[in-house]
Amino acid sequence: MNPWTVVAATLIAMALWLLPGPAWTLHRVRAIPDQPQPATSSRSPDDPFAVASAIDLFAVCLRAGLPVGPAAALVAEAAPPGLARPLTVTADLLALGADADYAWRRFEANGGGEESARREGVDVERFDALATLARRSARAGSSLAGGLTELADGIRRQAHDDALAATERAGVAISAPLGLCFLPAFVCLGIVPVVLGLAGSVLGG
């Protein structure tokens, strides 16, 4: 047998023996199932404009003649998560015949209170404002749709003001490093030559 054939066959056998198996190749293109993914407790807040749109939808459902409970259940299907979860609980309580003051109470996630609700991602402030309007409307027998429209408009105005303030802060933060970069160049190229020229004229005179 040709010795080069033996050497080639030996090298091919060693390469096949050292080659990673199909399971390792699959692990390179997907997450290894044994390793648990890190749990993230923080969640980005809901888009305020999406929250305002959900509250507007609630008002439209009420103006169309839907009762408060079915309207809340319908809105919960399209609302952002921070508002959908407490709305679903409230709609279920109303469907079971609970009193409006009890059903629209401040949402408590797992009985842990407001802080637990925040950790669960509940939009406590906006749902509490919505619940206050609903309880007031149930006690007084007044229309809830008008108050919901005003609440949605207030959320949009607050979001616009927050965005404008963030833009102004960003402008200030950007101007500071730009000033630190251009001010020395302006002093060196604009002021120093003038001062040296005047000094040379005075000293020369």
PECOR-V731908 format. One record per helix or strand of 3 or more residues. SS is the DSSP state (H for helix, E for strand). FROM is the first residue (numbers start at 1). TO is the last residue. Records with the same first field share a line. If there is no record, write none. Layout:
SS=FROM-TO  FROM-TO
This chain:
H=3-18  22-27  48-63  68-78  81-95  100-103  109-111  113-119  124-140  145-204
